[in-house]
Amino acid sequence: MLDPLVNRSLSPVGPATDVIPVTPDDATDLPELALSLFIETGGSLQIVTRRGETRSLQIDDQTLLPVAVRRVLATGTSATGIHALVVG
């Protein structure tokens, strides 16, 4: 996957410009790189980071996770109400 942050004119540290719902999927990257995730209902969360590392996390309700994410995996994810905060 090409890194959508390379040669960007917008700063990835500014406020999000959109929030998109996330359906966890083991094979498909998010349509846009998420600079963070908001999780409504906590549980386990399996993600692939911008760097391509797979991480397993336990998330509380109403959590803002400030990590750039490529993919939210279905396998191992029980958290729901996941939203990607994107810039662009």
C-alpha positions in Angstrom: 0.0 0.0 0.0 1.3 3.4 -0.9 1.6 5.8 2.1 -1.1 8.5 1.6 0.9 10.8 4.0 3.9 11.1 1.7 4.0 14.4 -0.1 0.8 15.6 1.6 0.1 19.3 1.7 -2.2 19.0 4.7 -0.7 18.5 8.1 -1.5 15.1 9.7 -1.4 16.8 13.1 -4.4 19.1 12.5 -8.0 18.4 13.4 -9.8 15.6 11.5 -11.8 16.8 8.5 -14.1 13.8 8.5 -15.2 10.8 10.5 -16.0 7.5 8.6 -17.6 4.4 10.1 -15.3 1.3 10.1 -16.3 -2.2 9.4 -13.6 -4.5 10.6 -12.2 -6.6 7.7 -9.2 -9.0 7.7 -8.4 -8.4 4.0 -9.2 -4.8 3.2 -7.4 -1.6 4.2 -9.5 1.4 5.2 -10.4 3.6 2.3 -8.4 6.5 3.8 -5.6 6.3 6.3 -7.0 6.9 9.8 -5.0 9.2 11.9 -6.9 8.0 14.9 -9.9 5.8 15.8 -12.9 6.5 18.0 -14.4 3.5 19.6 -18.0 3.8 21.1 -18.2 0.4 22.8 -15.0 -1.1 24.1 -13.6 -4.6 23.8 -10.7 -6.2 22.0 -9.3 -4.4 19.0 -6.9 -5.8 16.3 -5.3 -3.2 14.1 -2.6 -2.9 11.4 -0.7 0.4 12.0 0.6 2.8 9.4 4.0 1.0 9.7 2.3 -2.4 9.0 2.5 -3.8 12.5 -0.4 -5.8 13.8 -1.4 -4.8 17.4 -3.9 -6.3 19.9 -5.4 -3.8 22.3 -8.1 -3.8 25.0 -10.2 -0.7 24.6 -12.6 1.0 27.0 -15.9 2.6 25.9 -15.7 6.0 24.4 -12.0 5.8 23.6 -10.0 8.0 21.2 -7.0 6.0 20.0 -4.4 8.4 18.5 -2.6 5.9 16.3 -2.4 6.0 12.4 -4.2 2.8 11.3 -4.4 1.1 7.9 -6.8 -1.7 8.8 -9.1 -2.8 11.6 -9.1 -6.6 11.6 -12.3 -8.6 12.1 -10.5 -11.5 13.7 -9.9 -10.6 17.3 -12.0 -7.5 17.3 -15.0 -7.3 19.6 -15.2 -3.5 20.0 -18.0 -1.9 18.1 -19.0 1.6 16.9 -15.5 2.1 15.4 -15.0 5.3 13.5 -11.8 6.5 11.7 -10.9 10.2 12.0 -9.3 11.3 8.7 -7.6 14.4 7.3 -8.0 15.4 3.7 
